[in-house]
Amino acid sequence: MKKRLVISFILVCVISLTRPYSVQANQALDLAPSDTLCLPGVYLDSPTNCSLLGPAAYLTDRAAIYALIDSQSERFPFLDEGFGKSEFNYFRADDNNNNFFPSYEAALTNSGASGSLYEGYTFAAYTSMVETDGKKFFHLSNGSWMRGSSVAYYAAPNRFLGVMPKEQPVRKFGWVLKDTSTLKEPSYYAPPTGNVIPRYSLVEVFQEEKVGLSDWYMLSPDEWVHMTQVALVYPMDHPPEGVTNGRWIEINIFEQTLAVYENNQMIFATLVTSGSSRTFTRPGLFKIYEKLDATNMAGELGDEDAYYLMSVPWTMYFDESRALHAEYWHDHLGYKSSHGCVNMSFPDSNWLFKWSNLGDWVYACRRINLLPFLTFFPFLYCGSNREANVRIWNFVDIVIDIHTNDKYHTSVWPICH
């Protein structure tokens, strides 16, 4: 008898706990009491004779994500490979043997040198090469000649291709920065899936989880990566304040990505390399004020960090000496390492150069406005608000580099617009 009473009591408790939950669920989903659950399966077309809940909803959501991944190449076609063809080739000049000559004959006889290139991180651009008696001679872009013995190594321009979304993207997307093993859950302690995504693979974010100060992204069902392993584009649904013509270039300094908008819709996106913490790319709204097919760039000459880059193509100046331009001397897309300019691959820079006009807006943003912090950390301030403060950027970069020394992000706090 006692046993029956106990069982009856348990049944009453179970019924009393489950009935309110069922009623609330039906009310929230606006379901009629007669609705039935869909049988387990995939329903990519919304069912009309059953409620998409439980296993059916789970399977359908996964199938929808896989379908989006399969259609990625159609929705995000790559830039045409025909862009980025240059008349120049490049090599790193040997610091100890970098004389240049006024003519081929002078270079051939190694006499009458006109001068020498700067010592440091120096690259020369040449338009043609002549080989005589097994020796190479290079006709430089400035008209002078150099001997083959001056070549430290040849430079190969980056051929990375950005994407041209057919429609305004509805979720974050971007690129994997290095060969990355995905994890089954948003945690470094989660077991690996066994899948490795190659560097520069295009990915979309289908779910986000914040763990502490870090973001984790689901790129495929049950496949997660940490924020430092990808560089993302955040689609904007409105122009930055001050842009009134629906046409602008957005540089996301945090993510190291660039997006181009026309008629308020994204038409192009790619990876970039912006300024390091010491030679930062300044946040703000600017305009392209000069465009050059190619130009020489130099800095810190005579110093151990000196550099000289001959004939940098497709240069678009937008903030004092900071410019958007192609790069041939590194392969650091997705990471900060420049002297303040925004480096792009040859095809991407060539396309942007052709699309852009003088006066076009350039919007460079970070993930946090640091000026309010001056109230609480006055020791960081050492300059005007207009001129970005090196101590501030260095302070933030040091903090973040300690937190995520895998990628040189500038902040882990709220996203910029």
N, C-alpha and C positions, 0 to 999 in steps of 0.2 A: 504493500500500500504506500509506504514511504517513497519507494522507488518511483511509483506512478505519479505521486504528487510532485516530486522533484523534476521529473521529465515534463510534466504539464507546466510547471513554473518556468522552466527554461524556454519552452515553446512560446509561452505568452510574452516573455521578454524579447525573444527574437522577433516575433511579429510586431511588437510595439516599437522596436528599433528600426525595422526595415520599412514599415508602411509609410511613415512620414518622409523618408528619403526618396521613395519611389514617387510620391506625389510631388515633391519639390522638383525632382528631375524632370517629370513630365511638364510641369508648369514652366520651368526655365526653357525647355526646348519647344514649348508650345505644341506638345504632342497630344493627340486624342487618346483616351484610354484604350481604344480599339487598335491603335497602331501596334504593329509587330516589328521586332528587330529583324534586320536583314541577316540572312544566313552568312556565315563566314565566307569571304570572297572579295574580289576587287570590283568596285563600282565607280569607274571613272566618270560615268554619266550619272547625275544625281537620281537615285531611285525614287519612284513615286508611290510604290506599294509597300514600303517598309522603312523603318528608321535606321539611319546609318550610325550605329553605335557599336561599342564593344569591339570584338575581333574584326568585324567587317570594316569599321572605321580605321582601325590600326593598319590593316592590310591595304586599304585604299590610300591612306596617307603615304605609306611607303612607296606604293606603285606610282603615285602622282609625282613624288620626288624623283624617282628613277626616270620617269617620262621626261621631266624637265631637264635632267642631266643629259639624256639622249638627244634632246633638241637644242642643246647649248650652242653647237656650231651654227645652227640656223639662226638663233636669236642673237648671237654675238659673233658675227663673221669677222675674221681677221682683216687687217689692213692689207691692201694689195702689195705684193712683194716687189712690184715695180718701183715703189717709192724708195728714196734713199740712195740712188745711184749718184756717185760723185766723180768728178774729174780727177780727184786727188787720191793718192795712196800715202801711207804714213810709216815712219819708223822712229824708234827711240834713238837719239843721238848719243854717241859715246862721249862722256865728259872730257876724256883725255885726248880725243882726236875728232874735233868737230869744226874744223876749218871749212869755209866755203869759198868758192872761186868765181871770178867774173865770167868765165867761159869754160867750155868743155876742154879746150886745148890746155888751159891753165890747170884744170883739175887733172888732166891726163899726165902732165909733167910735174904735178905737185909743186907748182911755183906760182908766186904772185897772188897769194890768198888775199881776198878782200877783207876777211875778218873771221870771226868764229862765233858760233852760237853760244848762248848763255850756259853756264854750268848749272846743273840741277836736274829737275824733272823736265827734260827738253825733248820735244818731238818735232820732226821736220815733215813737211808735206812735199811730195814730188808729183810731177805730171808725167814724166817718162823716165826710162832707164836705158842706158847704153852700155853694152858689154864689149870690152876690147881686151884681147889677150887674156881672157879669163877674169878680168877685173871689171867691177861694176861702177858706173858713174850715174848720178841722179840729178836730173834737172828739176830744181825746186820750184815751188809755186811763186816765189819772189823773183824768179829769173836767174838766180845764181846756180852753181853746181857744187855737188859734194861727192867725195870719193866713197866707194863701198866700204872701205875700212872704218868709216865713221858710223856705220850701222851697228847699234847694240842689239836690237831685235826689231822685227816688223810688227806693226800694230794692225789688228784686225777690227774694223768698226763693228759695233754691236748691231746685229740684224733683228733684234727683238721686234715683234709686231704687236701693236695695240689692237683694240677691237672697236668696231663701229656698230653699236647696238641698233637693231632695226626698230625697236620701240623703246620708250622710256623704261628703264629697269625698275622693278618693283621691290627689289631686295639688294642687299650688299653683295658685291662680287669682287673678285680680284685674282691675285696670282700667288702661288706657293713660292716661297723665297729660296728654298733648298729642298733636296729630296727629303720627304717627310713621312714618317710612319704614323698612321692614324691610330687613335685609341678608341676603345669601345665606350668610354665614358669621359666626361669633361674633367679629367684629373690625370696628373702625371703618374699616379699610382694605378691607373686603370690598365687592364691587359691590352696588348696591341692587337689590332685586327689582322695583321699580316699583310695589309695593303700599304704600299709605299707610293706616294704621289710624287712624280718627278718635278724638279725645279721648273718654274715658269708655267706650270699647268694652270689653266683658267678654272676657277672654282666659284661657286655661289654659296652663300650662307643661308641655310634653311632653318637653323635654330641657334640661339645664343644663350649661354649661361655665364653668369658672373660668379667667379670664385675668388673671394677677397678683392683685390684690386685688379685682377686679371679677367679677361674675357676669353671664353672658349667658344669655338664655332663648330657646328655640325655641318659638314660638307656633303654628307651622304648618310642614309640611315645607319645609325650606330657607328659613325666614323667622325671622331672629334680631333681638332687640332688646337693648339694654343695660339693666342693672338700674335705672338712674336714670329710665328711660322708663315704668316700670310701678310700681304699688303692689299688693303681693300679700298674700293671706291664706294662712297656713300651717295647714292642718287639724291639730288636736290629737287624738291618740288616747287621751289620758288627761287628767284635770283637773289644774290647778296644785296644788302642795303646799299643803294647808290647806283646799281645797275638797272637801267630803265629800258634798254633795247632788247632784252632777252638773249644777249649774246655775250658770253664770257668764257674765260679759261680758269678752272679751279685747280689750285695746287694744294693738295692735302699734305702738309709738312709732316704730320704725325705718321700717316700711312705710307708716304713716299709714292703717291699716285697723282695722276693728273686726269681731269675730265674736261671735255669741251662741250659747251651748250650753245645751241642755236635755236631761236624761237622758243626758249625756255625748255628745250628738250635735249637730253644728252645725245651727242652724235659720235663721240669718240672718247676712249679712255685708255690709259696706259700706265706703265711703271716709270718712275723717274729717280734721279739722285739729286737731292738738294744739299744745302750747305751743312757742314759739320757744326758742332756746338761752338767752335771758336770762330768760324767764318760762316755764320748762320744765314739762312734765307729769311728775310724779314716778313712777318705776317702783315697783311693789310690789303687794301684795294689800290691797284695801280693801272696804268695804261701803257701799252706798247708805244714807245716813242721813237724807236729806230730799228730798222731791219737791214741786215747785211747778208749777202750771199755767203761770204766767208770773211773771217777776220782773225788776226793774230791776237793771242791773249797771253798776258804775262803778269807775274806778281811776286813780291818779296824777293826781287832780284838781289843777289849778293848775300842772301840769307840761306841757311841750310834747308829752308822750305821753299826755295825759289822754284818757279816753274815757267816754262815758255812753251806755248802750244801754237804751232803754225797752222794757219788756214782752218780755223774752226768753222764748219759750215752751218748755214741756216740759223743765224743768230738773231734773236729778237730781244732787245733791251727793254726792260719794263720798270726797273727800280734802280736808279743811279747806274752803278757798274754791274748790276745783277741782270742776267739774261737767261732766256730759254735758248738752248742750242744743242746741237748734236755732240756726241762724245765718241772718241776712238781710242782713248788711252786707259780705259778701265772697264770692268764688267761688274759694277756694284749696283745695278738697278735694284731699287727697293730698300737701299740703305743710304744714310747720310754720309757724304764724304767729299763734297765739292767745296770750292772756296766762296760759296754763296749763290752761284748760278744754279739753274735747274737743268741738269743733263738728261738727254734723251737718246734713244737709239737713232741711227741714221734714217730708217724709214719713217719713224714717228715724227722726228723733227722736220723732215722734208715735207710731210703732209701738213703739219701745223704751220709751217712757214708759208705754204701756198694758201692755206685757208685764212690765215690771220691778216688783219689790216692794221695800219697805224691807227692808234686810238682805241683799239680793242681792249676790253677790260681784262685784267689779270687779278684774280682773287686768291691770295695765299692765306691759308688758315691753319691753326693749331687746334688742339682739343681742349684748350683752356685759356681764358683771358687772365694773364698773370698780373696785370696792373693792380687789381684789388689786393693782391698779396703784399704789395709795397707797404700797405698800412700796418701789416703785422710783421713784416720783415724789412724794415727800413734800411738795414745794412746792405741789402741787395741793390739799392738804387744808387746809380752813379752817373746818370745822364738824363737827357730830355725824354719825354714820352714818345716823341716822334722817332728818335733814333733808338732802335731796339737795343736793350741793355745786355751786353755780353755776360755779365755776372749772373743775371737772372737765368739766361738760357743755360749757362754752364751748371748752375745750381740744380736746375730741373733735370738736365741730362745726367748729371752724376747720380741723382736720386733714382732715376729710372734705370740707368745702366746697372746699378746695384740690384734693383728689383728684377730686371730682365736683361741680363747681359748677353742674351742671344741676338737681340736686335736693338739698334740704337734709336729707339723711339724717343719722343720728346715729352710725352705725358701719357698717363693712363687714366685720366679723368674724363668728364663728359665730352662727347663728340662736338666738333665744330660744325654748327649749323647743319 
